Amino acid sequence: MLGRSVVLSLLLEASLTNAFPNMAEKLAESHLQERIAPIAPFPEYPGAPYHALYNKFDAKSQLVSTSGEHAFIAPGPGDIRGPCAGLNAAANHGYLPRDGIATAETVNTGLWEAFGLDKTATLFLQTATMFFDGDPLSGRWSIGYHSDKTNSLGVIGDLLGNQTGICAYGHLKTEGDASITRGDWLAPTQNSNCASYPEFAQELLDLAKARTGGNITPQVLAEHQYNRKQHSIATNPYYFSPAYAGIAFTFGAHMFAYELLANHSAENPRGFLTPEVFESFFSYTRDADNKLVFTYGHERIPDNWYRRADDDAWTLSDILISTAQQCVSYPSNCAVGGNTGTVNSFSGVNLGDISGGLINAATDLQDPEKMGCFISQVIQADVPSFLDNVFNGVALTRVLGMIPTVLMPALAPLGNCPGLPKGKSMLDYGKTFPGAKMAMSGNRNPYRK
């Protein structure tokens, strides 16, 4: 159970420390910002070690329906789709509302039914996203760009604020730069963070072919994440990686691409992700020259696709552990900071300064319990300042009043964090980085219908 330090310590030791007894010394000698190859191999089966031993398959319970009420229906006028392939596919098949406006109930139920994402994860992700990108008063948030449907007061609610949704102006709150296939919001080109770019998808498929012969694995995705961040540093003068969106959320999304989208069978009870399944989930087809073609918002669950087993669900604990494992294999991925206005000018933020001494070095982020407390800390620091940019007046007072009663209980499963020091908001520690400034006006989503 999350928050139990003994369990988390044992999990970490079993998956990392015992396998690499000199890991701490090696990480201490490395620089967090240094661009390096993996210090240690990323696990074949990340998360809690028991996933590597799972060997059961039940076709009846794991088959995901793609017919009847869950038949694929492409989004129509006014329906919203965004940067997350899983959310888009779930909406296109009716596991989430087809208009793209999510609620706590639909997220907790739909993502479990469609993908086997445990409610420890959905409750946390739903609540954090609602506070960052939606309307806590209504409990709704958009899986793409801004919609007046999320407002407590409908269209009139626009006068009280501008809930962003998770892409476009949701940049750096939950969604971040260097995603699997989406663009960087402030990059000179390829800068829609709602759309997917064939170049980035093909890089992932090429890497998988080189590493495994074709199938996409967690190890391939971890390496792809490293490559994407290096690409952003080298091409985007305004690349910025904040503590939550840049470390936890971006890497969590990379792992979701396997842990939630992989197919399962009796021969492969732990899952396998073929290029064909990936392309279906990410809304890609092939043209006459066999080149990838992206169609916005048409992500779909393949027919005859089997999700994770109920007793092998992906949990919030797995998200923390796999992120800590990423920090061991690719410590530069866990750097907070960004470019300073030119390419290849990455400058890191002092972790001890923004965390009040909770996290002081890359080695601290190896520990999933500390990772959980760090994520809780930065969310608590970011939410009030982000809300202040969206709400005002009575609405702001009401939403801020929901932090102790709604947000804090959702953060509690991140770990037992007594005496947690107050962290700094991204709007504070990001002041010197041009890419950390939050644009809140103007059309930056050419796909909006």
C-alpha positions as a printed Julia matrix, in Angstrom:
449×3 Matrix{Float64}:
   0.0     0.0     0.0
   1.3     3.45   -0.84
   2.76    5.44    2.01
   4.21    2.46    3.77
   7.91    3.16    3.74
   8.91   -0.41    4.51
   7.06   -1.79    1.5
   8.36    0.88   -0.85
  11.9     0.41    0.36
  11.68   -3.32   -0.22
  10.25   -2.79   -3.69
  13.0    -0.39   -4.61
  15.72   -2.63   -3.23
  14.32   -5.65   -5.03
  14.12   -3.89   -8.36
  17.17   -1.65   -8.26
  19.56   -1.58   -5.35
  20.3    -5.28   -5.05
  20.84   -5.52   -8.77
  23.22   -2.55   -8.79
  25.02   -2.3    -5.44
  27.2     0.61   -6.56
  24.31    2.62   -7.99
  24.31    5.33   -5.34
  28.02    5.99   -5.83
  27.64    6.1    -9.6
  24.73    8.52   -9.42
  26.55   10.7    -6.92
  29.43   11.0    -9.34
  27.19   11.97  -12.24
  25.64   15.38  -12.87
  21.87   15.59  -13.01
  22.02   17.79  -16.09
  24.59   15.71  -17.93
  23.4    14.07  -21.14
  24.46   10.48  -20.76
  23.55    6.97  -21.76
  21.66    4.88  -19.19
  23.64    4.4   -16.0
  21.71    1.18  -15.42
  19.34   -0.71  -17.71
  15.73    0.33  -17.33
  13.75   -2.68  -16.04
  12.05   -4.92  -18.55
   9.02   -4.85  -16.26
   8.94   -1.55  -14.36
   6.85   -0.78  -11.32
   6.37   -3.23   -8.49
   8.46   -6.4    -8.97
   5.46   -8.74   -8.89
   4.44   -7.55  -12.38
   7.43   -9.41  -13.79
   6.08  -12.66  -12.34
   2.5   -12.32  -13.5
   1.46  -15.31  -15.64
  -2.35  -15.43  -15.81
  -4.72  -14.58  -18.66
  -8.49  -14.65  -18.76
  -9.84  -13.88  -22.22
 -13.42  -13.3   -21.06
 -12.63  -10.67  -18.42
  -9.78   -8.98  -20.28
 -11.42   -8.57  -23.7
 -12.38   -4.91  -24.17
 -15.59   -4.31  -26.05
 -15.38   -2.27  -29.26
 -18.97   -2.87  -30.38
 -22.47   -1.82  -29.38
 -22.35    1.07  -26.92
 -18.55    0.93  -27.15
 -18.3     1.02  -30.94
 -15.84    3.52  -32.39
 -17.46    6.83  -33.3
 -15.23    9.61  -34.61
 -15.62   12.92  -32.76
 -18.2    15.26  -34.22
 -18.45   19.06  -34.18
 -17.92   20.32  -30.65
 -16.41   17.06  -29.4
 -13.0    17.61  -27.85
  -9.89   15.48  -28.21
  -6.39   16.27  -26.98
  -2.85   15.04  -26.33
  -3.55   11.74  -24.52
  -4.09    8.79  -26.84
  -5.7     6.72  -24.1
  -8.2     9.42  -23.12
  -9.06   10.08  -26.76
  -9.58    6.38  -27.51
 -11.69    5.97  -24.37
 -13.9     8.87  -25.45
 -14.2     7.57  -29.02
 -15.46    4.24  -27.63
 -17.74    5.67  -24.97
 -15.67    4.65  -21.95
 -15.4     8.39  -21.27
 -18.02   10.95  -22.33
 -17.88   11.25  -26.1
 -17.83   15.05  -25.93
 -14.43   14.92  -24.19
 -15.55   16.45  -20.88
 -14.36   14.22  -18.04
 -15.67   13.86  -14.51
 -14.37   11.94  -11.51
 -16.96    9.2   -11.9
 -16.35    8.66  -15.61
 -12.56    8.69  -15.25
 -12.51    6.25  -12.34
 -14.92    3.87  -14.03
 -13.99    4.27  -17.69
 -10.21    4.0   -17.41
 -10.56    0.9   -15.24
 -12.94   -0.79  -17.68
 -10.93    0.14  -20.77
  -7.33   -0.19  -19.56
  -7.1    -1.66  -16.06
  -5.82    1.57  -14.52
  -6.32    1.19  -10.77
  -8.45    3.7    -8.89
  -5.5     4.7    -6.7
  -4.11    6.23   -9.9
  -7.34    7.53  -11.45
  -8.45    9.31   -8.26
  -5.12   11.11   -7.99
  -4.86   11.97  -11.71
  -8.49   13.07  -11.97
  -8.31   15.33   -8.93
  -4.96   16.95   -9.79
  -6.05   17.53  -13.39
  -9.39   18.99  -12.26
  -7.56   21.54  -10.08
  -4.89   22.33  -12.65
  -6.89   22.36  -15.88
 -10.6    22.22  -15.08
 -13.24   23.48  -12.68
 -13.19   21.98   -9.18
 -16.61   23.55   -8.56
 -18.22   21.47  -11.31
 -15.78   18.55  -11.1
 -15.28   18.68  -14.87
 -12.22   19.08  -17.09
 -11.52   18.92  -20.78
  -9.36   16.13  -22.25
  -8.15   18.64  -24.86
  -8.42   22.4   -25.21
 -10.61   24.87  -23.29
 -14.35   24.29  -23.26
 -17.09   26.33  -21.66
 -18.72   23.0   -20.75
 -16.33   22.64  -17.81
 -17.5    25.83  -16.13
 -19.82   25.64  -13.14
 -22.01   28.32  -14.68
 -21.75   27.29  -18.32
 -20.94   30.04  -20.8
 -21.44   32.69  -18.12
 -18.64   31.0   -16.2
 -16.15   32.25  -18.76
 -16.44   35.61  -17.01
 -15.03   33.97  -13.87
 -12.05   32.35  -15.52
 -10.66   30.26  -18.33
 -10.23   26.59  -17.47
  -7.6    25.48  -19.89
  -8.08   21.77  -20.55
  -4.99   19.58  -20.68
  -3.44   20.86  -23.91
  -2.93   24.3   -25.45
  -3.03   26.66  -22.43
  -2.81   23.71  -20.07
   0.9    23.67  -20.94
   3.22   22.93  -17.99
   0.41   22.27  -15.54
  -0.14   18.6   -16.33
   0.98   18.34  -19.96
   4.66   19.13  -20.62
   7.27   19.33  -23.34
   9.04   16.31  -24.87
   5.98   14.07  -24.98
   5.84   10.77  -26.86
   4.58   12.2   -30.16
   3.19   15.7   -29.42
   4.93   18.99  -30.0
   6.45   21.45  -27.54
   4.06   24.34  -26.97
   6.63   27.11  -27.52
   8.88   25.36  -30.08
   9.63   27.27  -33.32
   7.94   24.52  -35.37
   5.84   21.41  -34.64
   4.39   23.29  -31.69
   0.89   21.92  -31.24
   0.8    20.11  -27.94
  -2.64   18.78  -28.89
  -1.57   17.11  -32.14
   0.71   14.16  -32.82
   3.64   14.43  -35.24
   4.51   11.47  -37.5
   8.24   12.25  -37.2
   8.23   11.58  -33.46
   6.06    8.48  -33.79
   8.36    7.08  -36.48
  11.4     7.69  -34.28
   9.78    5.53  -31.6
   8.94    2.78  -34.09
  12.46    2.88  -35.55
  13.95    2.64  -32.07
  11.72   -0.34  -31.28
  12.79   -2.06  -34.49
  16.46   -1.52  -33.61
  16.07   -2.7   -30.01
  13.5    -5.52  -30.22
  12.87   -6.18  -33.88
   9.61   -4.22  -33.8
   7.61   -4.43  -30.58
   7.56   -1.44  -28.26
   8.65   -2.2   -24.69
   8.98   -0.14  -21.48
  12.74   -0.07  -22.07
  12.2     1.34  -25.58
   9.82    3.97  -24.23
  12.24    5.02  -21.49
  14.99    5.48  -24.07
  12.56    7.34  -26.35
  11.74    9.68  -23.47
  15.44   10.44  -23.09
  15.78   11.03  -26.84
  12.74   13.31  -26.93
  14.1    15.47  -24.13
  17.44   15.77  -25.86
  15.63   16.73  -29.07
  13.71   19.46  -27.24
  16.86   20.84  -25.64
  18.59   20.9   -29.03
  15.72   22.45  -31.05
  13.46   24.45  -28.71
  14.97   27.61  -27.17
  12.04   27.66  -24.73
  12.08   24.06  -23.6
  11.18   23.85  -19.92
  10.73   20.88  -17.59
   8.89   21.67  -14.33
   8.85   19.38  -11.33
   5.45   17.74  -11.85
   4.63   18.0   -15.57
   8.25   17.53  -16.62
   9.33   14.64  -14.41
   6.35   12.7   -13.14
   3.66   13.37  -15.72
   5.69   13.23  -18.93
   7.41   10.0   -17.98
   4.2     8.59  -16.57
   2.6     9.14  -19.98
   5.45    7.28  -21.67
   4.87    4.3   -19.4
   1.1     4.49  -19.94
   1.75    3.91  -23.65
   2.87    0.39  -22.75
   1.33   -0.41  -19.39
  -2.19    0.62  -20.46
  -2.14    0.12  -24.24
  -0.27   -3.17  -24.62
  -2.27   -6.18  -25.74
  -2.35   -9.35  -23.6
  -2.65  -13.04  -24.35
  -2.06  -16.46  -22.81
   1.37  -16.47  -24.44
   2.09  -12.9   -23.28
   0.23  -12.34  -19.99
   2.51   -9.4   -19.13
   1.62   -7.67  -22.39
   3.07   -6.94  -25.81
   2.77   -3.76  -27.86
   3.05   -4.2   -31.62
   3.49   -1.28  -34.03
  -0.02   -1.95  -35.37
  -1.64   -1.64  -31.94
   0.38    1.5   -31.21
  -0.69    3.08  -34.51
  -4.36    2.32  -33.85
  -4.25    3.86  -30.38
  -2.32    6.91  -31.61
  -4.6     7.53  -34.62
  -2.11    6.64  -37.33
  -2.69    5.0   -40.69
  -0.3     4.36  -43.6
  -0.35    6.02  -47.02
   0.52    4.44  -50.36
   4.22    4.89  -49.59
   3.81    3.22  -46.17
   4.4     6.52  -44.37
   2.56    7.41  -41.18
  -0.49    9.65  -41.52
  -2.03   11.21  -38.4
  -5.74   11.95  -38.17
  -6.6    14.25  -35.3
  -8.9    12.72  -32.7
  -9.45    9.31  -34.31
  -7.62    7.2   -31.71
  -9.25    3.8   -31.42
  -9.06    0.62  -29.38
  -8.23   -2.26  -31.74
 -10.7    -5.1   -32.12
  -9.78   -8.28  -30.27
  -7.69   -6.3   -27.78
  -7.2    -7.53  -24.22
  -6.38   -5.18  -21.35
  -4.42   -5.76  -18.14
  -5.87   -8.33  -15.75
  -7.8    -7.07  -12.73
  -5.24   -8.49  -10.32
  -2.34   -7.01  -12.31
  -3.62   -3.44  -12.47
  -1.29   -0.46  -12.94
  -1.42    1.56   -9.73
  -0.27    4.89   -8.35
   2.48    2.99   -6.55
   3.67    1.64   -9.91
   3.76    5.17  -11.33
   6.0     6.31   -8.47
   8.29    3.28   -8.63
   8.67    3.38  -12.42
   9.43    7.11  -12.31
  12.09    6.49   -9.67
  13.52    3.75  -11.89
  13.66    6.26  -14.74
  15.69    8.6   -12.53
  18.19    5.79  -11.98
  18.56    4.86  -15.64
  18.38    8.38  -17.11
  19.07   10.89  -14.33
  19.12   13.84  -16.74
  15.43   13.16  -17.46
  14.71   14.07  -13.85
  16.3    17.51  -14.02
  14.05   20.47  -13.31
  14.9    23.46  -15.49
  15.1    24.43  -19.12
  16.72   26.33  -21.93
  17.34   30.02  -21.35
  16.3    31.41  -24.73
  18.69   29.58  -27.04
  18.98   25.94  -27.97
  21.35   23.74  -25.97
  21.36   26.2   -23.07
  19.74   23.95  -20.48
  20.13   25.22  -16.92
  18.95   23.23  -13.94
  17.02   24.4   -10.9
  18.38   23.61   -7.46
  16.14   20.82   -6.17
  16.92   21.6    -2.55
  15.8    25.19   -3.05
  12.4    24.36   -4.54
  11.73   21.47   -2.14
  12.92   23.03    1.12
  15.58   20.37    1.45
  13.29   17.4     0.84
  15.05   16.57   -2.45
  18.64   17.67   -2.82
  20.16   15.43   -5.5
  19.35   12.94   -8.22
  19.9    10.1    -5.79
  16.94   11.29   -3.72
  14.64   10.73   -6.68
  15.58    7.05   -6.79
  13.38    6.54   -3.73
   9.71    6.2    -4.74
   8.57    7.32   -1.3
  10.54   10.55   -1.59
   9.33   10.87   -5.17
   5.74   10.63   -3.94
   6.27   13.27   -1.26
   8.02   15.53   -3.78
   5.1    15.25   -6.22
   2.64   16.01   -3.41
   4.73   18.98   -2.35
   5.01   20.59   -5.79
   1.31   20.08   -6.55
   0.41   21.81   -3.29
   2.73   24.67   -4.24
   1.47   24.97   -7.82
  -2.29   24.68   -7.4
  -2.96   28.02   -5.61
  -0.81   30.01   -8.04
  -2.32   28.31  -11.09
  -5.85   28.84   -9.78
  -5.1    32.51   -9.24
  -4.42   32.78  -12.98
  -7.76   31.18  -13.86
 -10.33   32.14  -11.23
 -11.06   35.39   -9.43
 -13.4    36.82   -6.85
 -15.9    34.54   -5.14
 -15.08   31.62   -7.46
 -11.4    31.76   -6.48
 -12.26   31.83   -2.78
 -14.54   28.81   -3.15
 -11.99   26.79   -5.14
  -9.14   27.57   -2.74
 -11.4    26.38    0.06
 -11.62   22.98   -1.64
  -7.87   22.33   -1.39
  -7.94   20.84    2.15
 -11.2    18.93    1.63
 -10.84   17.64   -1.95
  -7.24   17.98   -3.16
  -5.37   16.93   -0.02
  -7.21   13.59    0.43
  -6.38   12.75   -3.2
  -2.7    13.51   -2.57
  -2.54   11.43    0.61
  -1.89    8.11   -1.22
   1.34    9.59   -2.61
   2.92    8.76    0.73
   3.24    9.45    4.41
   5.03   12.79    4.43
   5.1    14.22    7.98
   6.61   17.67    8.35
   6.64   18.23    4.6
   8.31   21.6     3.99
   6.56   24.14    1.83
   7.69   23.91   -1.77
   8.05   26.62   -4.39
   5.6    27.08   -7.23
   6.73   26.7   -10.82
   5.75   30.33  -11.36
   8.36   31.19   -8.72
  11.32   28.92   -9.53
  10.67   29.28  -13.28
  10.9    33.09  -13.36
  14.28   33.12  -15.12
  13.19   30.69  -17.84
  11.32   32.12  -20.84
   9.65   28.76  -21.45
   8.04   28.76  -17.99
   5.83   31.74  -18.74
   2.22   30.64  -19.13
   0.52   32.0   -22.23
  -3.22   32.32  -21.62
  -4.6    34.03  -24.72
  -4.59   33.67  -28.5
  -5.34   30.62  -30.65
  -2.59   28.02  -30.57
  -4.66   24.99  -31.54
  -5.18   24.75  -35.32
  -7.18   21.54  -34.85
  -9.93   23.07  -32.78
 -13.31   22.49  -34.44
